[in-house]
Amino acid sequence: MAFSSRLRGALAVLLYLQFFFNLVLAQNETGVLPGFGDTVQVLGAMERTDQDFKDGLALDLFSPKNRTLTVKQNTSPLSAKFITGNSGEPFVALSNYSYIVQMNETANDLIAKIEIPYDVTMLNKVGVQEANTYVATMSSDKKSWVIDDATRNVHRSENNTRIIKMTSLDGEYMLVGRQTVDTSNIFVQYGQGATRTVNITGGPGIQEAEFIDGFRFSVQTNMSMTMNVDIKNGVNPGTLPANTQSLNSFMWIVNTSAPFNQINAQMLVPFNRNMLVAMKPAGSSPSTMLTVAKRALNATSGQFLPVNPGVQQVRELPEDRISIPAMNQLDGQYVVLVTEPKPVGETLPASNIVSPKRRRRMEHAV
C-alpha cells in the first residue's frame, strides 16, 4: 500500500515537470512570444530555457531550480555617453529603451547569456561598426553603463551582440555602439589636437578615458568639458618634498577646458616597476614607497605636494597603478614620488597598524 502511494506521488511529480517543460517549449515554438511585463517560466534541473521576445531580445539559461522572470522596458534610460569599463568615445544608444530583467528570487547560480539584435542598416546610418556594438549593464550606483570585453560576443551572421558567462540575469541592459573606426579598447595619445582630446559630457553619469601608458580617468562633471594630457621632460629635484625623488624623468600635464567645474573624479597613475627596482633595494613593496604629487598647472618653481594622501592606494601586480579617488579638480602637473622604502611588515603610510619591531621600540622608550 505504501509503495503504491509513493508511486502515485512520483508519477504526479513527473507529470508536473512534463507539463512545466511543455509550457516553456510552447512559448518558444507556437510563435506566441512574451512581451514586456509577461511572466516567463524558467526550467529547473539544469534544463535549457531558450526564450525569445517579441522585439528580438533572447535569454538563454540553465537554472538548477524552477523559477520565473519578467522583462520590463525602460523608455528613459541613462544616456549611453556614460560608459565605464571600456575607453574611447563617443558611445550612442542603438535602441530608444533599455531592458530590466528581474527573476522571482535572487539567482546567482545560473549559466546564462543575453543577446540583443542590431540592424546593420541602422548601424551604417549612425556610423557604428558591428565590432563596436556592446550589450552594456547598468552599474550598481546607476551612474554608468558598464562594458566588459571579457564577456562580450558579437555574432555577425545572426546580427546580435551578447553578454556570455553570466551567473545572474537580474539587472538593466542596453545595446550601445561606439562611433569610431578602431575597435576593442581605445587609448588616447598625449598631446593637443582633436584626435588627442577627451570629450567629457556633463550630467549625472561617469565617463572614462585611458592614455597609452595606462594613465586613466573616471570623471563625473556637472558641465561638459574637454581634457588633454601632455608629457613634459625634466623634474627639478628642488621642487620635490624632502627625502623623496621622482620615479620618472618627466611629469604629466593635465589641462581641461573648465578647471573650475564641479567634478568627482578618480585617477589611476601608472608606475614602472622596473625603474623602481633599479632605484631601490629588493624586498620593499611599492605600496610603502610610492605617492602621486601635484602642483599648479602653470607652475615653474612651486613644490609638488601629495594629492589626497590619506586615500591614495597603490595597486600592485598585475596592474601597477596608483589610485586617487575623490578628486574635485584635475588641472595640474603630476609626478610619482619615491620615498624611503619600509621593510615588508612595517607601518604603511596613513595606517594605524604598528609593526612588532616598532612596538618593541615604543615599549622600550616608555
C-alpha positions as CSV (number, residue, x, y, z in Angstrom):
1,M,0.0,0.0,0.0
2,A,2.8,2.4,1.0
3,F,4.7,1.5,-2.2
4,S,1.6,2.3,-4.3
5,S,1.2,5.7,-2.6
6,R,4.9,6.6,-3.3
7,L,4.4,5.5,-6.9
8,R,1.4,7.7,-7.4
9,G,3.3,10.7,-5.8
10,A,6.3,10.1,-8.1
11,L,4.1,9.9,-11.2
12,A,2.4,13.2,-10.1
13,V,5.8,15.0,-9.9
14,L,6.8,13.6,-13.3
15,L,3.5,14.8,-14.8
16,Y,4.0,18.3,-13.3
17,L,7.6,18.5,-14.6
18,Q,6.4,17.4,-18.1
19,F,3.6,20.0,-18.1
20,F,6.1,22.7,-17.0
21,F,8.6,21.7,-19.7
22,N,5.9,21.6,-22.4
23,L,4.7,25.1,-21.3
24,V,8.1,26.6,-21.7
25,L,8.5,24.9,-25.1
26,A,5.2,26.1,-26.2
27,Q,6.2,29.7,-25.5
28,N,9.0,29.4,-28.0
29,E,7.5,27.1,-30.6
30,T,4.0,28.4,-31.1
31,G,5.1,31.8,-32.2
32,V,3.3,33.5,-29.3
33,L,6.4,35.2,-27.8
34,P,6.2,37.1,-24.5
35,G,6.2,40.8,-24.3
36,F,7.4,43.3,-21.7
37,G,6.0,42.5,-18.3
38,D,4.9,39.0,-19.2
39,T,5.9,36.2,-16.8
40,V,8.3,33.7,-18.3
41,Q,8.7,30.2,-16.9
42,V,12.3,29.1,-16.3
43,L,13.0,25.4,-16.2
44,G,14.9,23.8,-13.3
45,A,17.2,20.7,-13.1
46,M,19.6,22.5,-15.5
47,E,17.3,22.1,-18.4
48,R,17.8,24.7,-21.1
49,T,15.4,27.7,-21.2
50,D,16.0,29.5,-24.5
51,Q,13.5,32.3,-24.6
52,D,13.0,34.8,-27.4
53,F,11.0,38.0,-27.0
54,K,8.8,40.0,-29.5
55,D,11.5,42.6,-30.2
56,G,14.3,40.1,-30.8
57,L,15.8,40.0,-27.2
58,A,16.8,36.5,-26.3
59,L,17.7,34.9,-23.0
60,D,19.4,31.6,-22.9
61,L,19.9,30.0,-19.4
62,F,20.3,26.9,-17.3
63,S,18.9,27.0,-13.8
64,P,19.1,24.3,-11.0
65,K,15.6,25.1,-9.9
66,N,12.3,26.2,-11.4
67,R,11.9,30.0,-11.4
68,T,10.1,32.8,-13.3
69,L,11.4,36.0,-14.8
70,T,10.0,39.2,-16.3
71,V,11.5,41.7,-18.7
72,K,10.4,45.3,-18.5
73,Q,11.0,48.3,-20.7
74,N,12.7,51.5,-19.5
75,T,11.9,54.2,-22.0
76,S,14.1,56.8,-20.2
77,P,17.4,55.1,-19.6
78,L,20.7,56.8,-18.7
79,S,22.5,58.3,-21.7
80,A,24.8,55.9,-23.5
81,K,27.5,58.6,-23.3
82,F,28.2,57.5,-19.8
83,I,30.3,54.3,-20.2
84,T,32.8,52.7,-17.8
85,G,34.9,49.6,-18.3
86,N,35.9,50.5,-21.8
87,S,37.8,53.6,-23.0
88,G,37.1,55.6,-26.1
89,E,34.2,57.7,-27.2
90,P,31.6,58.7,-28.4
91,F,29.1,56.0,-27.5
92,V,25.5,56.1,-28.6
93,A,22.4,54.1,-27.8
94,L,21.3,51.7,-30.5
95,S,17.8,51.5,-29.1
96,N,15.5,54.1,-27.5
97,Y,14.8,51.9,-24.5
98,S,16.7,49.5,-22.2
99,Y,15.7,46.1,-20.7
100,I,15.2,45.5,-17.0
101,V,15.3,41.7,-16.3
102,Q,14.0,40.5,-12.9
103,M,13.7,37.0,-11.6
104,N,11.2,36.0,-8.9
105,E,14.1,35.4,-6.5
106,T,17.8,36.1,-6.2
107,A,19.6,33.7,-8.5
108,N,23.4,33.7,-8.7
109,D,23.7,30.0,-9.8
110,L,22.8,30.3,-13.5
111,I,24.7,29.5,-16.7
112,A,23.3,32.3,-18.9
113,K,23.7,34.7,-21.7
114,I,21.7,37.7,-23.0
115,E,21.7,38.7,-26.6
116,I,20.2,41.8,-28.3
117,P,19.8,42.1,-32.1
118,Y,21.2,45.0,-34.1
119,D,20.2,46.4,-37.5
120,V,23.1,46.7,-39.9
121,T,21.4,49.5,-41.9
122,M,20.9,51.5,-38.7
123,L,24.5,50.9,-37.7
124,N,25.6,52.3,-41.0
125,K,23.4,55.4,-40.6
126,V,24.9,56.2,-37.2
127,G,28.5,55.3,-38.0
128,V,28.9,52.3,-35.9
129,Q,30.7,49.1,-37.0
130,E,29.4,45.7,-35.9
131,A,32.6,45.1,-34.0
132,N,31.8,48.2,-31.9
133,T,28.4,47.1,-30.6
134,Y,28.1,46.2,-27.0
135,V,25.4,45.0,-24.5
136,A,26.0,47.3,-21.6
137,T,24.9,46.6,-18.0
138,M,23.8,49.4,-15.6
139,S,26.2,49.9,-12.8
140,S,25.2,49.3,-9.2
141,D,25.4,53.0,-8.4
142,K,23.2,53.8,-11.5
143,K,25.8,56.3,-12.8
144,S,27.2,54.5,-15.9
145,W,26.7,51.7,-18.4
146,V,29.4,49.0,-17.8
147,I,31.1,47.2,-20.6
148,D,33.1,44.0,-20.0
149,D,35.1,42.9,-23.1
150,A,35.9,39.6,-21.4
151,T,32.2,38.6,-21.6
152,R,31.2,40.2,-24.9
153,N,30.4,38.3,-28.0
154,V,29.3,39.7,-31.4
155,H,27.6,37.1,-33.7
156,R,27.7,38.7,-37.1
157,S,25.9,36.0,-39.0
158,E,22.8,36.4,-36.7
159,N,23.3,40.2,-36.2
160,N,23.2,40.2,-32.5
161,T,25.5,41.1,-29.6
162,R,25.8,39.1,-26.4
163,I,26.9,39.0,-22.8
164,I,28.1,35.5,-22.0
165,K,29.5,33.8,-18.9
166,M,26.7,35.1,-16.8
167,T,25.7,33.6,-13.4
168,S,22.8,36.1,-12.8
169,L,20.4,37.9,-15.0
170,D,18.9,40.4,-12.7
171,G,19.8,43.9,-14.0
172,E,19.3,46.5,-16.6
173,Y,20.8,46.2,-20.1
174,M,21.0,48.3,-23.3
175,L,22.6,47.9,-26.7
176,V,25.2,50.6,-27.3
177,G,27.7,51.4,-30.1
178,R,30.9,53.3,-30.4
179,Q,31.3,55.7,-33.3
180,T,35.0,55.0,-34.0
181,V,37.0,53.2,-36.7
182,D,39.1,51.5,-34.1
183,T,37.7,48.5,-32.2
184,S,38.3,47.0,-28.8
185,N,39.9,49.3,-26.2
186,I,40.8,52.7,-27.4
187,F,43.7,54.6,-25.9
188,V,44.3,58.4,-26.1
189,Q,47.6,59.8,-27.3
190,Y,49.3,62.5,-25.3
191,G,49.4,66.0,-26.8
192,Q,47.0,68.5,-28.3
193,G,44.6,68.4,-31.2
194,A,41.1,67.0,-32.0
195,T,42.3,63.3,-32.0
196,R,44.1,63.7,-28.7
197,T,41.3,65.4,-26.9
198,V,38.9,63.7,-24.5
199,N,35.3,64.9,-24.6
200,I,33.6,64.6,-21.3
201,T,29.8,65.1,-21.2
202,G,28.2,66.9,-18.3
203,G,25.5,65.2,-16.3
204,P,24.9,62.6,-13.6
205,G,26.9,59.8,-15.2
206,I,30.5,58.7,-15.2
207,Q,32.9,58.6,-18.3
208,E,36.3,57.0,-18.6
209,A,39.4,57.7,-20.7
210,E,42.7,55.9,-20.7
211,F,46.0,57.1,-22.2
212,I,48.6,54.9,-23.9
213,D,50.7,54.2,-20.8
214,G,47.7,53.3,-18.6
215,F,47.0,56.8,-17.1
216,R,43.3,56.5,-16.6
217,F,40.5,58.9,-15.6
218,S,36.9,58.3,-14.4
219,V,35.0,61.6,-14.3
220,Q,31.6,62.8,-13.4
221,T,31.1,66.5,-14.1
222,N,28.1,68.9,-14.0
223,M,29.2,70.7,-17.2
224,S,30.7,69.3,-20.4
225,M,34.4,69.9,-20.8
226,T,37.4,68.7,-22.8
227,M,40.7,67.3,-21.4
228,N,44.3,66.9,-22.8
229,V,47.3,65.5,-21.2
230,D,50.9,66.3,-22.2
231,I,54.3,64.8,-21.2
232,K,57.0,67.3,-20.1
233,N,60.5,66.0,-19.6
234,G,62.6,67.2,-16.7
235,V,61.8,67.3,-13.0
236,N,63.7,69.7,-10.7
237,P,64.7,67.8,-7.5
238,G,64.4,71.1,-5.6
239,T,60.6,71.1,-6.2
240,L,60.1,67.7,-4.5
241,P,59.4,67.2,-0.8
242,A,62.3,66.3,1.4
243,N,63.6,62.7,1.3
244,T,61.8,61.9,-2.0
245,Q,62.8,61.6,-5.6
246,S,60.8,61.4,-8.8
247,L,60.3,57.9,-10.2
248,N,60.2,59.3,-13.8
249,S,62.3,61.9,-15.6
250,F,59.0,63.5,-16.7
251,M,55.7,64.9,-15.4
252,W,52.2,64.6,-16.7
253,I,50.5,67.9,-17.5
254,V,46.6,67.7,-17.3
255,N,44.7,70.6,-18.8
256,T,40.9,70.9,-19.0
257,S,38.7,73.4,-20.7
258,A,36.9,74.1,-17.5
259,P,39.2,73.9,-14.5
260,F,36.6,75.2,-12.0
261,N,33.9,72.8,-13.0
262,Q,32.4,70.8,-10.1
263,I,33.6,67.3,-10.7
264,N,34.0,64.0,-8.9
265,A,36.9,62.0,-10.4
266,Q,39.3,59.1,-9.9
267,M,42.8,59.0,-11.4
268,L,44.8,55.8,-11.9
269,V,48.5,56.8,-12.4
270,P,50.8,54.1,-13.8
271,F,54.3,53.3,-12.4
272,N,57.2,51.4,-14.0
273,R,58.1,48.6,-11.6
274,N,61.5,48.0,-13.4
275,M,62.5,51.6,-12.8
276,L,61.5,51.3,-9.2
277,V,63.5,48.1,-8.7
278,A,66.6,49.8,-10.3
279,M,66.3,52.7,-7.8
280,K,65.5,50.8,-4.5
281,P,66.7,47.6,-2.9
282,A,64.7,44.4,-3.4
283,G,62.3,43.3,-0.7
284,S,60.4,46.6,-0.5
285,S,56.8,46.8,-1.5
286,P,55.7,49.7,-3.9
287,S,52.8,50.3,-1.6
288,T,55.1,51.6,1.1
289,M,57.1,54.0,-1.0
290,L,55.1,55.5,-3.9
291,T,52.9,58.6,-3.8
292,V,51.5,60.8,-6.5
293,A,52.2,64.5,-6.0
294,K,50.9,67.6,-7.8
295,R,51.5,71.3,-8.3
296,A,49.6,74.0,-10.2
297,L,49.2,73.7,-14.0
298,N,51.4,76.7,-14.9
299,A,53.9,76.4,-12.0
300,T,57.6,76.7,-12.8
301,S,59.2,76.6,-9.4
302,G,56.5,75.6,-6.9
303,Q,56.8,72.5,-4.8
304,F,54.9,69.3,-5.6
305,L,52.6,68.1,-2.8
306,P,50.9,64.7,-2.3
307,V,47.4,64.5,-3.8
308,N,44.7,63.3,-1.3
309,P,47.4,61.5,0.6
310,G,45.0,59.8,3.1
311,V,43.2,57.9,0.4
312,Q,45.8,57.1,-2.3
313,Q,46.1,53.3,-2.9
314,V,48.9,51.5,-4.7
315,R,47.5,48.7,-6.8
316,E,50.4,46.3,-7.3
317,L,50.8,43.5,-9.8
318,P,49.4,42.9,-12.3
319,E,48.0,46.5,-12.5
320,D,50.9,48.6,-11.1
321,R,48.9,51.8,-10.8
322,I,48.2,54.3,-8.0
323,S,44.5,55.0,-7.4
324,I,43.5,58.5,-6.3
325,P,39.7,58.8,-5.6
326,A,37.6,61.8,-4.6
327,M,39.4,64.4,-6.8
328,N,37.4,67.6,-7.4
329,Q,39.9,69.3,-9.8
330,L,42.2,67.8,-12.4
331,D,44.3,70.6,-13.9
332,G,47.9,70.4,-12.8
333,Q,51.3,68.8,-13.1
334,Y,51.8,65.3,-11.6
335,V,54.8,63.2,-10.6
336,V,55.2,59.9,-8.9
337,L,57.3,60.3,-5.7
338,V,59.6,57.6,-4.3
339,T,60.0,57.8,-0.6
340,E,62.4,55.8,1.6
341,P,61.2,52.2,1.4
342,K,59.9,50.5,4.5
343,P,60.6,46.7,5.0
344,V,57.7,44.5,4.4
345,G,55.6,44.4,7.6
346,E,56.4,47.9,8.7
347,T,53.7,50.6,9.1
348,L,52.2,51.8,5.8
349,P,51.6,55.4,5.2
350,A,48.4,56.7,6.7
351,S,48.0,53.4,8.5
352,N,47.4,52.8,12.2
353,I,48.9,49.3,12.1
354,V,52.1,49.1,14.2
355,S,54.7,46.5,13.3
356,P,56.1,44.3,16.1
357,K,59.6,45.9,15.6
358,R,58.2,49.4,16.1
359,R,56.0,48.2,19.1
360,R,59.2,47.0,20.9
361,R,60.9,50.3,20.3
362,M,57.9,52.2,21.7
363,E,57.7,49.9,24.7
364,H,61.5,50.4,25.3
365,A,61.1,54.2,25.1
366,V,58.4,54.1,27.8
